[in-house]
Amino acid sequence: MQKIFIRYTFAIMTSAILLIFFINFLFTLHTLESQQFNTFHTKTAQIIHTLEMNQEELTIIRENLDEDYLTRAKAAAYVLDREDELSLNVDEMKYLANLLNVDEVHVIDENGIIVAGSVSQYIGIDMANHKQTRAFLALLESDDKNAYLIQDSQPNAAENKVMQYVGVVRKIKKGIVQVGFKPTRQMEAQARNTYDSIFNLFPADVGEEFFIIDSTTGTILGHSNGLEQHFDAECYQLEQLAGCQKGAYLKGKEGRIMYVTATPYEDKLICAALPRDALFEKLWEQIFNTFLYLLLIEAVALILLNHLVKRKAVNGIHRIIENLTAITNGHLDTVVAVGGNREFEELSRGINTMVKSIVRSSDRISTIIEISGVPLAAFEYERGLNHVFHTSGLKELLDIPEQMAERFFSNSVLFDRYIQEIMTNPISEETDIFRIRDTRYVRIHISESSGKHLGVVMDVSSDILKKQQMHYENTHDFLTGLHKFPHFKQLASEILRNMPQEHICAVVMIDLDHFKSINDTYGHDVGDIYLQSFSAVMQSMPEEHFLTARRSGDEFCMMIFGCKSREEITGYLDKFYETLRSNPIALSPDKNKVISASSGFAWTADPSDSIRQLLSQADEALYEIKRQTKGRYGEYASKILPLT
């Protein structure tokens, strides 16, 4: 009877395995196509993200440089309006250009003629004779005293070299002051935004191709293997690619069938292709493994069924079930000891061996993880069961105290409460990452199914600390530790926008006096120490009222906020200068010097004012105080004092 039962069972299971094998074939093929589609979709999304990030970077660079260039142009106009004799001397104009850190300075009279400049061969050029220069003549016709023009980078009229020019109207007499810059940073950013550069960031797997096609003309704009090839195959034709947004098979080079996806982006299609042969290699590998697993399962099932047929003692089965229930509830130290016949004894030993193997498997997994050096741990618990299964490194990753570990791992409710408390405060701009202590960050992922909680914890402290360090380096000046100027403007704008009623704030532009002579006399190392000493004084000011930054070279800026009157602002400035005077710097073993700095400030009580306007006003105040004297601060002249 036992042989007949096994024979029929074998026939039924073999038929079932063949049916499962066929269904698995179809399912696996669909799964592989879906996985390949998701892979292509992810890589395409990364390409699009890179394109957008590069374009955003280029836009930010342009905006920041345009603002900086306009400020320098206004500064040049301000100087020339007050020192008009500079406009008659090329050497003086060159000196002014160097002072403002620009490449060219030109003065254009009311007739549109360049009458002075830092480039002698440009003097006498009629701005009306060329399209590039003619655009600035509109400023002469404008009634706006603050009119300006920021021109895009393009070849100039005189030498056909790529330059960017900014022009502003003069305030004292009719005319234009124009400054020019070599657009080096924009050109570098544009070079990073080419398709070849972006494809190099995302190397394709074996057989994979990525290409971009113009959705209007059908022209191939970029290819991961370069454009030095023919694109006459079906998979490169626009009319065929239009139907590949969800994935499709098209003919490729030499008649090979390719699995292709196409993702619309603006007026282009970003396409990915993989030979069907490569996809089917994965399919056959998985099918073969599945077939072996099914055969193994069939063999194990037949063996287990053979044992079940031999069982006759129901009480012994119940006792085994009770023991298995205890083991399932987490009591892995339970020993199954059912006697009465050899079969039950063997089954008892098998169950005990299996439990030990599970425990050893958990220990082996923990050991493997420790040997691999990957800071990883896993856990599992189920509602209604107290025991928490976990790998050995979990306690250290979650920073669970030694005296609490045993309680947590034997009480799933306490453990769940501890995990949920950690996960209530993820760190900003990250997914599933949480702070355990000052230098410990972990990624926690928990999946729940049928009341079971399976979790993985990974130590990502190194990555997070590197990101934090990169953010600091991107927003702070390397030499002085002060904020960089673009980050300063962003923070200052937020402070101004959120300024409480009845409060005022001020922007201070600072320039170190005689810094060039110190550099020339004592060397750049002493010059760096000079800058760092000045920055240290800035950083010693109370951070609840001061925001400090290095603008460029020996130029610095501050924002003084949280004040209720102009007198409070000037009081902080007096304290700053007093601190500066009381901290001289040693230029040499026998030479000490008090750092001399000139500054100008502009203040406002209106949160709707712009930081750009305040910076411009503070700049004017700075140039005015430097024109009159040095080592002092001055206020923007047109500001009306508040009633106090």
C-alpha positions as CSV (number, residue, x, y, z in Angstrom):
1,M,0.0,0.0,0.0
2,Q,2.8,2.4,0.9
3,K,4.5,1.7,-2.5
4,I,1.1,2.3,-4.4
5,F,0.6,5.6,-2.5
6,I,4.1,6.8,-3.3
7,R,3.7,5.7,-7.0
8,Y,0.5,7.7,-7.4
9,T,1.9,10.6,-5.4
10,F,5.0,10.7,-7.6
11,A,2.8,10.8,-10.8
12,I,0.6,13.6,-9.5
13,M,3.6,15.7,-8.2
14,T,5.5,15.2,-11.5
15,S,2.5,16.4,-13.5
16,A,2.2,19.4,-11.2
17,I,5.9,20.2,-11.5
18,L,5.7,20.2,-15.3
19,L,2.7,22.5,-15.2
20,I,4.4,24.8,-12.7
21,F,7.5,24.7,-14.9
22,F,5.5,25.9,-17.9
23,I,3.7,28.6,-15.9
24,N,7.0,29.6,-14.4
25,F,8.6,29.9,-17.9
26,L,5.9,32.4,-18.9
27,F,6.0,34.3,-15.6
28,T,9.8,34.5,-15.5
29,L,9.9,35.9,-19.1
30,H,7.4,38.5,-18.1
31,T,9.3,39.2,-14.9
32,L,12.6,39.6,-16.7
33,E,11.1,42.0,-19.2
34,S,9.6,44.0,-16.3
35,Q,12.9,44.0,-14.5
36,Q,14.7,45.1,-17.6
37,F,12.1,47.8,-18.2
38,N,12.5,49.0,-14.6
39,T,16.3,49.0,-15.0
40,F,16.1,51.0,-18.2
41,H,13.5,53.3,-16.6
42,T,15.8,53.9,-13.5
43,K,18.9,54.6,-15.7
44,T,16.9,56.8,-18.0
45,A,15.6,58.7,-14.9
46,Q,19.2,59.1,-13.7
47,I,20.2,60.5,-17.2
48,I,17.2,62.9,-17.1
49,H,18.1,63.9,-13.5
50,T,21.7,64.6,-14.5
51,L,20.6,66.7,-17.5
52,E,18.3,68.7,-15.3
53,M,20.9,69.1,-12.5
54,N,23.5,70.2,-15.0
55,Q,21.1,72.7,-16.6
56,E,20.1,73.9,-13.1
57,E,23.8,74.3,-12.2
58,L,24.4,76.3,-15.5
59,T,21.4,78.5,-14.7
60,I,22.6,79.1,-11.1
61,I,26.1,79.9,-12.4
62,R,24.7,82.4,-14.9
63,E,22.4,84.1,-12.4
64,N,25.1,84.4,-9.7
65,L,27.7,85.6,-12.2
66,D,25.2,88.1,-13.7
67,E,24.5,89.6,-10.3
68,D,28.2,89.7,-9.5
69,Y,29.1,91.2,-12.9
70,L,26.3,93.9,-12.5
71,T,27.7,94.8,-9.1
72,R,31.1,95.3,-10.5
73,A,29.8,97.3,-13.4
74,K,27.9,99.6,-11.0
75,A,31.1,99.9,-8.9
76,A,33.1,100.9,-12.0
77,A,30.4,103.5,-13.0
78,Y,30.4,104.8,-9.4
79,V,34.2,105.3,-9.4
80,L,34.3,106.8,-12.9
81,D,31.5,109.3,-12.1
82,R,33.5,110.6,-9.1
83,E,37.1,110.3,-10.6
84,D,36.4,111.3,-14.2
85,E,40.1,111.7,-15.0
86,L,40.5,107.9,-14.9
87,S,38.5,107.6,-18.1
88,L,41.3,109.5,-20.1
89,N,44.1,107.1,-19.2
90,V,44.4,103.5,-20.4
91,D,46.8,102.5,-17.6
92,E,44.4,103.9,-15.0
93,M,41.5,102.0,-16.6
94,K,43.6,98.8,-16.5
95,Y,44.2,99.4,-12.8
96,L,40.5,99.9,-12.3
97,A,39.8,96.7,-14.1
98,N,42.3,94.8,-11.9
99,L,40.9,96.4,-8.8
100,L,37.3,95.3,-9.7
101,N,38.6,91.9,-10.9
102,V,37.2,92.2,-14.4
103,D,38.8,91.6,-17.8
104,E,37.8,94.9,-19.6
105,V,36.4,98.3,-18.7
106,H,35.1,100.7,-21.4
107,V,33.5,104.2,-21.2
108,I,31.0,105.1,-24.0
109,D,30.0,108.7,-24.6
110,E,26.5,110.0,-25.5
111,N,27.2,109.4,-29.2
112,G,27.8,105.7,-28.7
113,I,31.7,106.0,-29.2
114,I,34.1,104.2,-26.9
115,V,36.2,107.1,-25.6
116,A,38.2,105.3,-23.0
117,G,39.0,101.8,-21.9
118,S,41.4,99.3,-20.5
119,V,42.0,97.9,-24.1
120,S,43.6,100.6,-26.2
121,Q,42.6,99.2,-29.6
122,Y,38.9,99.4,-28.7
123,I,39.0,103.2,-28.1
124,G,37.2,104.9,-30.9
125,I,34.9,102.0,-31.9
126,D,31.4,103.1,-32.9
127,M,28.9,100.9,-31.0
128,A,26.4,101.3,-33.8
129,N,28.6,99.4,-36.3
130,H,28.0,95.9,-35.0
131,K,25.1,93.9,-33.8
132,Q,26.9,92.8,-30.6
133,T,27.7,96.4,-29.5
134,R,24.6,98.0,-30.9
135,A,22.4,96.4,-28.2
136,F,24.0,98.7,-25.6
137,L,22.8,101.9,-27.4
138,A,19.3,101.4,-26.0
139,L,20.7,102.4,-22.6
140,L,21.5,105.9,-24.0
141,E,17.8,106.3,-24.9
142,S,16.5,105.1,-21.5
143,D,15.2,107.6,-19.0
144,D,15.9,105.1,-16.2
145,K,19.0,106.3,-14.2
146,N,19.5,102.7,-13.0
147,A,19.2,101.1,-16.5
148,Y,21.6,98.3,-17.3
149,L,22.1,95.5,-19.8
150,I,23.6,92.1,-19.1
151,Q,24.5,90.5,-22.4
152,D,24.9,86.8,-23.0
153,S,28.3,85.3,-23.8
154,Q,29.1,85.8,-27.5
155,P,32.0,86.8,-29.8
156,N,32.7,90.5,-29.4
157,A,32.8,92.9,-32.3
158,A,36.5,93.9,-32.1
159,E,38.3,90.6,-32.0
160,N,35.6,87.9,-32.3
161,K,36.6,86.4,-28.9
162,V,33.9,85.1,-26.6
163,M,33.1,87.6,-23.9
164,Q,30.2,88.6,-21.7
165,Y,29.6,92.3,-21.3
166,V,27.5,94.3,-18.8
167,G,26.7,97.9,-19.3
168,V,25.2,100.5,-16.9
169,V,24.2,104.1,-17.5
170,R,26.3,106.8,-15.9
171,K,24.6,109.0,-13.3
172,I,26.7,112.2,-13.4
173,K,26.7,112.6,-17.2
174,K,25.2,110.9,-20.1
175,G,27.1,107.8,-21.2
176,I,27.6,104.1,-20.5
177,V,30.2,102.2,-18.4
178,Q,30.8,98.7,-19.7
179,V,32.7,95.9,-18.2
180,G,33.7,92.6,-19.9
181,F,34.4,89.1,-18.6
182,K,35.7,85.8,-20.0
183,P,32.9,83.3,-19.4
184,T,35.1,80.5,-18.3
185,R,32.8,78.9,-15.7
186,Q,29.8,78.9,-18.0
187,M,31.7,77.1,-20.8
188,E,33.0,74.5,-18.3
189,A,29.4,73.9,-17.1
190,Q,28.2,73.6,-20.7
191,A,30.9,71.0,-21.4
192,R,29.6,68.9,-18.6
193,N,26.1,69.0,-20.1
194,T,26.9,67.2,-23.4
195,Y,25.3,63.9,-24.1
196,D,28.7,62.2,-24.4
197,S,29.8,63.4,-20.9
198,I,26.5,62.3,-19.4
199,F,26.6,58.8,-21.0
200,N,30.2,58.4,-19.6
201,L,28.7,58.9,-16.1
202,F,26.4,55.9,-16.6
203,P,28.4,53.1,-18.2
204,A,26.2,50.5,-20.0
205,D,26.1,46.8,-19.0
206,V,27.2,44.2,-21.6
207,G,25.1,44.6,-24.7
208,E,23.2,47.7,-23.5
209,E,22.8,50.8,-25.6
210,F,21.6,54.2,-24.6
211,F,20.8,56.9,-27.2
212,I,18.9,60.2,-27.5
213,I,16.9,61.0,-30.6
214,D,15.3,64.3,-31.7
215,S,11.5,63.6,-31.6
216,T,10.9,66.2,-34.4
217,T,13.6,65.3,-36.9
218,G,14.5,61.8,-35.9
219,T,18.2,62.7,-35.7
220,I,20.4,60.7,-33.3
221,L,21.8,63.3,-30.9
222,G,23.9,61.1,-28.7
223,H,24.8,57.4,-28.3
224,S,26.6,55.5,-25.5
225,N,29.0,54.0,-28.0
226,G,29.5,57.3,-29.9
227,L,28.1,58.7,-33.1
228,E,30.7,57.3,-35.5
229,Q,28.4,54.5,-36.7
230,H,25.3,53.9,-38.9
231,F,21.8,54.3,-37.4
232,D,19.8,52.7,-40.2
233,A,18.4,49.8,-38.2
234,E,14.7,49.7,-37.2
235,C,15.4,50.3,-33.5
236,Y,16.8,53.8,-34.3
237,Q,13.8,55.0,-36.4
238,L,11.6,57.6,-34.8
239,E,8.3,56.2,-36.1
240,Q,9.2,52.8,-34.6
241,L,10.4,54.2,-31.3
242,A,7.2,56.1,-30.7
243,G,5.5,52.9,-29.6
244,C,8.2,51.7,-27.2
245,Q,7.3,53.7,-24.1
246,K,6.3,50.5,-22.3
247,G,9.0,48.3,-24.0
248,A,8.9,46.5,-27.3
249,Y,11.0,44.3,-29.5
250,L,12.6,45.9,-32.6
251,K,15.2,44.8,-35.1
252,G,18.7,46.2,-34.5
253,K,22.0,46.0,-36.2
254,E,22.6,42.8,-38.3
255,G,19.0,41.8,-37.8
256,R,19.4,41.2,-34.0
257,I,16.2,41.5,-32.1
258,M,16.5,44.2,-29.4
259,Y,14.3,44.9,-26.4
260,V,13.8,48.7,-26.5
261,T,12.3,51.4,-24.3
262,A,11.8,55.0,-25.1
263,T,11.1,57.8,-22.6
264,P,9.9,61.3,-23.8
265,Y,11.9,64.2,-22.4
266,E,11.1,67.7,-23.7
267,D,11.5,67.5,-27.5
268,K,13.6,64.3,-27.4
269,L,13.3,60.6,-26.8
270,I,15.8,58.9,-24.4
271,C,16.0,55.3,-25.5
272,A,17.6,52.1,-24.1
273,A,18.1,48.8,-25.9
274,L,19.3,45.3,-25.0
275,P,19.7,42.3,-27.3
276,R,16.9,39.7,-26.8
277,D,19.7,37.0,-26.6
278,A,21.1,38.6,-23.5
279,L,17.7,38.7,-21.9
280,F,17.0,35.0,-22.8
281,E,20.4,34.0,-21.2
282,K,19.0,35.2,-17.9
283,L,15.7,33.5,-18.6
284,W,17.3,30.0,-19.3
285,E,19.5,30.3,-16.2
286,Q,16.6,31.0,-14.0
287,I,14.4,28.3,-15.6
288,F,17.2,25.7,-15.1
289,N,17.6,26.7,-11.5
290,T,13.9,26.6,-10.9
291,F,13.7,23.1,-12.5
292,L,16.4,21.9,-10.1
293,Y,14.6,23.4,-7.1
294,L,11.3,21.8,-8.2
295,L,13.0,18.4,-8.5
296,L,14.6,18.9,-5.1
297,I,11.2,19.9,-3.6
298,E,9.6,16.8,-5.2
299,A,12.2,14.6,-3.7
300,V,11.9,16.1,-0.2
301,A,8.1,16.0,-0.4
302,L,8.1,12.3,-1.3
303,I,10.4,11.5,1.5
304,L,8.2,13.4,4.0
305,L,5.0,11.8,2.7
306,N,6.6,8.4,3.0
307,H,7.3,9.2,6.7
308,L,3.7,10.4,7.2
309,V,2.3,7.2,5.9
310,K,4.2,5.2,8.4
311,R,2.9,7.3,11.4
312,K,0.2,5.6,13.4
313,A,0.4,7.1,16.9
314,V,-1.8,10.2,17.0
315,N,-0.8,11.1,20.5
316,G,2.8,11.2,19.4
317,I,1.8,13.6,16.5
318,H,0.0,15.9,19.0
319,R,3.0,16.0,21.2
320,I,5.2,16.9,18.3
321,I,2.8,19.6,17.3
322,E,2.9,21.0,20.8
323,N,6.6,21.1,20.8
324,L,6.7,22.7,17.3
325,T,4.2,25.3,18.5
326,A,6.6,26.2,21.4
327,I,9.5,26.4,19.0
328,T,7.4,28.6,16.6
329,N,6.7,30.9,19.6
330,G,10.4,31.5,19.9
331,H,11.4,28.9,22.5
332,L,14.2,27.5,20.4
333,D,15.6,25.6,23.4
334,T,12.6,23.2,23.4
335,V,13.7,19.6,22.9
336,V,11.3,17.3,21.0
337,A,11.4,13.8,22.6
338,V,8.6,11.6,21.3
339,G,9.2,7.8,21.7
340,G,7.2,4.7,21.1
341,N,8.6,3.8,17.8
342,R,11.6,4.3,15.7
343,E,9.9,6.6,13.3
344,F,8.8,9.1,16.0
345,E,12.3,9.0,17.5
346,E,13.8,9.8,14.2
347,L,11.3,12.5,13.6
348,S,12.0,14.0,17.0
349,R,15.7,14.0,16.3
350,G,15.2,15.5,12.9
351,I,13.1,18.4,14.3
352,N,15.7,19.0,17.0
353,T,18.5,19.0,14.4
354,M,16.5,21.4,12.2
355,V,16.0,23.8,15.1
356,K,19.7,23.7,15.9
357,S,20.5,24.2,12.3
358,I,18.2,27.3,12.2
359,V,20.0,28.7,15.2
360,R,23.4,27.8,13.7
361,S,22.3,29.3,10.4
362,S,21.5,32.6,12.2
363,D,24.9,32.5,13.8
364,R,26.6,31.7,10.5
365,I,24.8,34.6,8.8
366,S,26.0,36.9,11.6
367,T,29.5,35.5,11.2
368,I,29.5,35.9,7.5
369,I,28.3,39.5,7.9
370,E,31.0,40.2,10.4
371,I,33.7,38.6,8.1
372,S,32.5,40.6,5.1
373,G,33.0,43.8,7.0
374,V,29.5,45.1,6.0
375,P,27.9,46.9,8.9
376,L,24.5,45.1,8.5
377,A,22.1,43.3,10.8
378,A,18.6,41.8,10.4
379,F,15.7,41.0,12.7
380,E,12.3,39.4,12.6
381,Y,9.3,39.3,15.0
382,E,5.6,38.4,14.9
383,R,2.6,39.8,16.6
384,G,1.7,37.5,19.5
385,L,5.2,36.0,19.8
386,N,7.7,37.4,22.3
387,H,10.9,36.3,20.8
388,V,12.8,38.6,18.4
389,F,15.0,36.8,15.9
390,H,18.1,38.8,15.1
391,T,21.7,38.7,13.9
392,S,24.5,39.4,16.3
393,G,25.4,42.9,15.2
394,L,21.9,44.4,15.8
395,K,22.6,45.5,19.4
396,E,25.7,47.5,18.4
397,L,24.1,49.1,15.3
398,L,21.0,50.3,17.3
399,D,23.1,51.2,20.3
400,I,21.0,49.1,22.7
401,P,22.5,49.0,26.2
402,E,23.7,45.7,27.4
403,Q,21.3,45.6,30.3
404,M,18.3,46.3,28.0
405,A,19.2,43.9,25.1
406,E,17.9,40.7,26.7
407,R,14.6,42.4,27.6
408,F,14.2,43.8,24.1
409,F,15.0,40.6,22.3
410,S,12.7,38.5,24.5
411,N,9.8,41.0,24.3
412,S,8.7,42.0,20.8
413,V,6.4,44.7,22.1
414,L,9.3,46.6,23.8
415,F,11.5,46.0,20.8
416,D,8.8,47.3,18.4
417,R,8.3,50.4,20.6
418,Y,12.1,51.1,20.6
419,I,12.3,50.8,16.8
420,Q,9.3,53.0,16.2
421,E,10.7,55.6,18.5
422,I,13.9,55.7,16.5
423,M,12.0,55.9,13.2
424,T,9.9,58.9,14.3
425,N,12.6,61.4,13.4
426,P,14.4,60.6,10.1
427,I,17.1,63.0,9.1
428,S,16.2,65.6,6.5
429,E,16.6,65.0,2.8
430,E,17.2,61.3,3.3
431,T,15.0,58.2,3.1
432,D,14.8,55.6,5.9
433,I,17.9,57.0,7.6
434,F,17.9,57.8,11.3
435,R,20.3,59.3,13.8
436,I,21.3,56.9,16.7
437,R,23.9,59.2,18.3
438,D,26.3,62.0,17.2
439,T,28.3,60.0,14.7
440,R,26.1,56.9,14.2
441,Y,23.5,56.9,11.4
442,V,21.6,53.8,10.2
443,R,19.2,52.9,7.4
444,I,16.2,50.9,8.7
445,H,13.8,49.2,6.3
446,I,10.9,47.1,7.7
447,S,8.5,45.1,5.7
448,E,5.3,43.7,7.2
449,S,3.3,40.7,5.9
450,S,0.6,38.8,7.7
451,G,1.6,40.2,11.1
452,K,5.3,39.4,10.6
453,H,7.9,42.2,10.7
454,L,11.1,41.7,8.8
455,G,13.7,44.4,9.2
456,V,17.2,45.2,7.9
457,V,19.5,47.7,9.6
458,M,22.7,49.1,7.9
459,D,25.3,51.5,9.2
460,V,25.5,54.4,6.8
461,S,27.4,56.7,9.1
462,S,30.3,57.1,6.7
463,D,28.1,58.1,3.8
464,I,26.1,60.6,5.9
465,L,29.2,62.2,7.5
466,K,30.8,62.5,4.0
467,K,27.6,64.2,2.7
468,Q,27.6,66.6,5.7
469,Q,31.3,67.3,5.0
470,M,30.7,67.9,1.3
471,H,27.8,70.3,2.2
472,Y,30.1,72.2,4.6
473,E,32.8,72.4,1.9
474,N,30.3,73.6,-0.7
475,T,29.0,76.4,1.6
476,H,32.1,77.5,3.5
477,D,35.3,79.1,2.4
478,F,38.3,76.8,2.7
479,L,40.8,79.3,4.0
480,T,38.7,81.2,6.5
481,G,35.8,78.9,7.4
482,L,33.3,81.7,6.7
483,H,30.2,81.2,4.6
484,K,30.7,81.4,0.8
485,F,29.1,84.5,-0.7
486,P,26.2,82.6,-2.6
487,H,25.3,80.7,0.5
488,F,25.5,83.9,2.5
489,K,23.0,85.5,0.2
490,Q,20.6,82.6,0.5
491,L,20.8,82.6,4.4
492,A,20.6,86.4,4.5
493,S,17.5,86.4,2.3
494,E,15.8,83.9,4.6
495,I,16.7,86.0,7.7
496,L,15.3,89.1,6.0
497,R,12.2,87.4,4.8
498,N,11.4,86.0,8.3
499,M,12.4,89.2,10.2
500,P,9.9,89.9,13.0
501,Q,8.0,93.2,13.1
502,E,9.8,96.2,14.8
503,H,13.1,94.6,14.0
504,I,15.7,95.9,11.6
505,C,18.8,94.3,10.0
506,A,21.8,95.6,8.2
507,V,24.2,94.3,5.5
508,V,27.8,95.3,5.8
509,M,30.4,95.2,3.0
510,I,34.0,95.1,4.2
511,D,37.3,95.6,2.4
512,L,40.7,95.1,4.0
513,D,43.0,98.2,3.7
514,H,46.5,97.8,2.2
515,F,46.1,94.0,1.9
516,K,48.0,94.0,-1.4
517,S,51.0,95.7,0.1
518,I,51.0,93.2,3.0
519,N,50.9,90.3,0.5
520,D,53.7,91.9,-1.6
521,T,55.9,92.7,1.5
522,Y,55.5,89.7,3.7
523,G,54.4,87.0,1.3
524,H,51.1,85.1,0.6
525,D,51.5,82.8,3.7
526,V,51.4,85.9,6.0
527,G,48.6,87.2,3.8
528,D,46.6,84.1,4.4
529,I,47.2,84.3,8.2
530,Y,46.1,88.0,7.9
531,L,42.8,86.9,6.3
532,Q,42.3,84.1,8.8
533,S,42.9,86.5,11.8
534,F,40.4,88.9,10.4
535,S,37.9,86.1,9.9
536,A,38.5,84.9,13.5
537,V,37.4,88.3,14.7
538,M,34.3,88.1,12.5
539,Q,33.5,84.6,13.9
540,S,33.9,85.9,17.5
541,M,30.9,88.1,17.1
542,P,27.7,86.7,18.7
543,E,26.2,84.3,16.1
544,E,22.6,85.2,17.2
545,H,23.2,88.6,15.7
546,F,25.9,88.1,13.0
547,L,26.0,86.2,9.8
548,T,29.5,86.4,8.2
549,A,31.0,85.5,4.8
550,R,34.0,85.9,2.6
551,R,33.0,87.5,-0.7
552,S,36.3,87.2,-2.6
553,G,40.0,88.0,-2.0
554,D,40.1,90.6,0.7
555,E,36.4,91.4,0.5
556,F,34.1,90.2,3.3
557,C,30.4,90.8,4.2
558,M,28.3,90.5,7.3
559,M,24.6,90.7,8.1
560,I,23.7,92.1,11.5
561,F,20.2,91.0,12.6
562,G,17.9,90.7,15.6
563,C,18.2,94.5,16.3
564,K,15.5,97.0,17.2
565,S,17.3,100.3,16.3
566,R,20.0,101.7,14.1
567,E,22.0,102.5,17.3
568,E,22.0,98.8,18.2
569,I,23.5,98.0,14.8
570,T,26.2,100.7,15.1
571,G,26.9,99.5,18.6
572,Y,27.6,96.0,17.2
573,L,29.8,97.6,14.6
574,D,31.7,99.6,17.2
575,K,32.2,96.3,19.2
576,F,33.5,94.6,16.1
577,Y,36.0,97.4,15.4
578,E,37.1,97.5,19.1
579,T,37.7,93.7,19.0
580,L,39.7,94.2,15.7
581,R,41.9,96.9,17.3
582,S,42.5,94.7,20.4
583,N,43.8,91.8,18.4
584,P,46.9,92.8,16.4
585,I,48.5,90.3,14.1
586,A,52.3,89.5,14.0
587,L,53.5,90.1,10.4
588,S,57.1,89.3,11.4
589,P,59.0,88.6,14.6
590,D,59.5,92.3,15.2
591,K,56.4,93.7,13.4
592,N,52.8,93.7,14.8
593,K,49.9,95.4,13.0
594,V,46.3,96.1,13.8
595,I,44.1,95.0,11.0
596,S,42.6,97.9,9.2
597,A,39.3,97.4,7.4
598,S,36.9,99.8,5.7
599,S,33.2,99.0,5.6
600,G,29.9,100.3,4.5
601,F,26.5,99.3,5.7
602,A,22.8,99.7,4.7
603,W,19.9,98.8,6.9
604,T,16.2,98.1,6.5
605,A,13.1,97.4,8.5
606,D,11.1,96.1,5.6
607,P,11.2,92.2,5.1
608,S,10.1,92.7,1.5
609,D,13.4,94.5,0.6
610,S,15.9,92.5,-1.4
611,I,19.3,91.4,-0.3
612,R,20.6,92.4,-3.7
613,Q,19.5,96.0,-3.1
614,L,21.0,96.1,0.4
615,L,24.3,94.6,-0.9
616,S,24.4,97.2,-3.6
617,Q,23.7,100.1,-1.1
618,A,26.4,98.7,1.3
619,D,28.8,98.6,-1.6
620,E,28.2,102.2,-2.4
621,A,28.7,103.1,1.2
622,L,31.9,101.1,1.3
623,Y,33.4,102.9,-1.8
624,E,32.4,106.2,-0.4
625,I,34.1,105.6,2.9
626,K,37.3,104.3,1.1
627,R,37.3,107.4,-1.0
628,Q,37.2,109.6,2.1
629,T,39.3,107.6,4.6
630,K,40.2,104.1,5.6
631,G,39.8,101.9,8.7
632,R,36.2,103.1,9.5
633,Y,32.6,102.3,8.6
634,G,30.0,104.4,6.9
635,E,26.3,104.3,6.3
636,Y,24.5,104.3,3.0
637,A,23.9,108.0,2.5
638,S,20.2,108.0,1.4
639,K,19.0,106.0,4.4
640,I,16.5,107.9,6.6
641,L,17.2,107.4,10.3
642,P,14.4,105.6,12.2
643,L,12.5,107.3,15.0
644,T,13.7,106.0,18.3
